[in-house]
Amino acid sequence: MAMERDGKSGIERRGFLKGLATGAAAGAAGAALTGRAGAQDQALELLIQQQRDELGEGFDSASRTIHMPKASLPTLSPGTPQTTEAAIGQYEGIVARGGWPAIPPADKLRLGVRHPSVAPLRQRLIIAGDLEASGGVADVFDSFVEAAVRRFQVRHGLTVDGVVREPTLRALNIPAEVRLSQLKTNLVRLRTFSGSLGNRFVMVNLPAALIEAVENGTVVTRHIAVVGKPDRPSPDIQSKIVEINFNPYWTVPVSIVRRDLIPKMQAEPDYLTKNRIRIFDPHKNELQPEQINWYSEEAVNYEFKQDPGSFNSLGSIRINFPNPHQVYMHDTPLKNLFGEDFRFHSSGCVRVQNVRELVNWLLSTTPGWSRSEIDQAIRNAERKDARVTPPVPLYWVYVTAWATSDGIAQFREDIYNRDGLGAVSNRG
């Protein structure tokens, strides 16, 4: 019945647009070209407004059979391999039927635009299951297309605004064969985690730059992350979170001293002083920056320690877990990085958006660490540590393609080039 209503509504909209276009043409007979363009714009505006009036604010979630991915479904679960296998079958069918069309570049396809690229965009979205096949005018970017683009952006970890900018166009133009290969490659990885993950665990999906806290099979809190740069990748890890440091010092790793700090001091001799980073020799004697030859490797022999505070590179919280890579999860003063699509800026550690909510959940089973006590520890700006009781399993994983139990396939960029695909060229 819903599809019948959609079909009827689509016919009515096409008739409505045709009538408006005819009326606009008649009214503009003998008018200048700008007058005709204005009449067409008015017709499109009226069409879009009619759709909004018919469907209401929540049309994309309430009155369509295609739904957004459920935020409560975890990336890792005992059932993820099975649902990913089902997605492989679907994508094998798409590839067998010729895949999907490439979308020619266009400047910001968005709601209200009429453009030849909208027609292949519609087909692309229909083939992948983001858009129903009924209704709409082929070259008009209407509210149905906007909702489908938003769904596509959610499935690919992109900024969800319903506008086809360059990152969305690039993802749209990755061939179906590549997506099928990704699903098959990641199925092997997912099978590694098909056993017991624990009733409570934390997952960091590195290519998604995303963190999930999972309890009893449900995501209870989700956090955007900033992870390792492509040339300093974050490692795969299976461990347990054992400790939270409040208002921590930051001891600069030797690798960062060599790669970053020495060149920085050559360019800005007052950098350490401005950022309240102190230097200690092996006997814990404090040194002054001018005592060190910054045009040599001398600095790697010393310890560099940043005082606690809002300026500290770790922010107000550090999350510790045993691992051989000397990495950890932490807060950051650079909150703006969480708003980017490309969130691969660290030297291997993981920065956590809204880290206080994650810590509240981690310590919810630890006596003496209620939400108010956590807030007070941060507010007092004093060094404090909390042991996580019991320790919480932690998984840093590399998953670029998977399907959750709602049957929706998701994809992320192979940022560390581990899928064996080489450079993927866009056909658009």
Secondary structure as GFF3:
##gff-version 3
##sequence-region A 1 428
A	DSSP	alpha_helix	2	27	.	.	.	ID=ss1
A	DSSP	alpha_helix	33	55	.	.	.	ID=ss2
A	DSSP	alpha_helix	59	62	.	.	.	ID=ss3
A	DSSP	alpha_helix	80	96	.	.	.	ID=ss4
A	DSSP	alpha_helix	118	127	.	.	.	ID=ss5
A	DSSP	alpha_helix	143	155	.	.	.	ID=ss6
A	DSSP	alpha_helix	166	172	.	.	.	ID=ss7
A	DSSP	alpha_helix	176	191	.	.	.	ID=ss8
A	DSSP	beta_strand	200	205	.	.	.	ID=ss9
A	DSSP	beta_strand	210	215	.	.	.	ID=ss10
A	DSSP	beta_strand	218	228	.	.	.	ID=ss11
A	DSSP	beta_strand	237	246	.	.	.	ID=ss12
A	DSSP	beta_strand	250	251	.	.	.	ID=ss13
A	DSSP	alpha_helix	254	256	.	.	.	ID=ss14
A	DSSP	pi_helix	257	261	.	.	.	ID=ss15
A	DSSP	alpha_helix	262	267	.	.	.	ID=ss16
A	DSSP	alpha_helix	271	274	.	.	.	ID=ss17
A	DSSP	beta_strand	277	280	.	.	.	ID=ss18
A	DSSP	beta_strand	286	287	.	.	.	ID=ss19
A	DSSP	three_ten_helix	289	291	.	.	.	ID=ss20
A	DSSP	three_ten_helix	298	301	.	.	.	ID=ss21
A	DSSP	beta_strand	303	306	.	.	.	ID=ss22
A	DSSP	beta_strand	317	320	.	.	.	ID=ss23
A	DSSP	beta_strand	329	330	.	.	.	ID=ss24
A	DSSP	three_ten_helix	335	339	.	.	.	ID=ss25
A	DSSP	beta_strand	344	346	.	.	.	ID=ss26
A	DSSP	beta_strand	350	352	.	.	.	ID=ss27
A	DSSP	alpha_helix	355	362	.	.	.	ID=ss28
A	DSSP	alpha_helix	371	380	.	.	.	ID=ss29
A	DSSP	beta_strand	384	397	.	.	.	ID=ss30
A	DSSP	beta_strand	401	403	.	.	.	ID=ss31
A	DSSP	beta_strand	409	411	.	.	.	ID=ss32
###
